[in-house]
Amino acid sequence: MVPINEIIKKHAKKTGYPVSKLASALGISTQALYQILKTPNITTSRLQQISQALNHNFFQYYITQSTNPLTDPIHLQHEIDRLTTKVAHLQQEITYLKEINQLLKA
């Protein structure tokens, strides 16, 4: 799992939200915000403030997608790959069985 501080920094950079503006919205100095963003652990109250300031729900990154394999894209891709291989093997088996059937008829 990617540390939440890295996710916050990436989101702020992507949206062009300056660190100084975020620090101001949180009521802290820019240096204090840099200290907060250096550590991978952020208190929930601070994370809520950051979420509100950046208009982004950072709590969503704590919910693992793997709890539901039907919505986990990595799990789904593995399942697709597995089933694709299985279909190829079954198609090959059908071809062999057709050939055996033809030989038995002859």
Contacts in CASP RR format, 6 or more apart in sequence:
PFRMAT RR
TARGET T0000
AUTHOR 0000-0000-0000
METHOD contacts of the structure
MODEL  1
MVPINEIIKKHAKKTGYPVSKLASALGISTQALYQILKTPNITTSRLQQI
SQALNHNFFQYYITQSTNPLTDPIHLQHEIDRLTTKVAHLQQEITYLKEI
NQLLKA
1 61 0 8 1.000
1 64 0 8 1.000
2 61 0 8 1.000
3 40 0 8 1.000
4 40 0 8 1.000
4 41 0 8 1.000
4 42 0 8 1.000
4 47 0 8 1.000
4 58 0 8 1.000
4 61 0 8 1.000
4 62 0 8 1.000
5 36 0 8 1.000
5 37 0 8 1.000
5 38 0 8 1.000
5 39 0 8 1.000
5 40 0 8 1.000
5 42 0 8 1.000
6 40 0 8 1.000
7 58 0 8 1.000
7 61 0 8 1.000
8 37 0 8 1.000
8 42 0 8 1.000
8 50 0 8 1.000
8 54 0 8 1.000
8 58 0 8 1.000
9 37 0 8 1.000
11 17 0 8 1.000
11 54 0 8 1.000
11 56 0 8 1.000
11 58 0 8 1.000
12 18 0 8 1.000
12 19 0 8 1.000
12 22 0 8 1.000
12 54 0 8 1.000
15 54 0 8 1.000
17 54 0 8 1.000
19 30 0 8 1.000
19 33 0 8 1.000
19 34 0 8 1.000
19 37 0 8 1.000
20 30 0 8 1.000
22 33 0 8 1.000
22 50 0 8 1.000
22 53 0 8 1.000
22 54 0 8 1.000
23 29 0 8 1.000
23 30 0 8 1.000
23 32 0 8 1.000
23 33 0 8 1.000
25 49 0 8 1.000
25 53 0 8 1.000
26 33 0 8 1.000
26 46 0 8 1.000
26 49 0 8 1.000
26 50 0 8 1.000
26 53 0 8 1.000
28 36 0 8 1.000
36 42 0 8 1.000
36 46 0 8 1.000
42 50 0 8 1.000
47 58 0 8 1.000
47 59 0 8 1.000
48 59 0 8 1.000
50 58 0 8 1.000
51 57 0 8 1.000
51 58 0 8 1.000
51 59 0 8 1.000
65 71 0 8 1.000
65 72 0 8 1.000
65 73 0 8 1.000
65 74 0 8 1.000
66 72 0 8 1.000
66 74 0 8 1.000
66 75 0 8 1.000
69 75 0 8 1.000
69 76 0 8 1.000
69 79 0 8 1.000
70 76 0 8 1.000
END
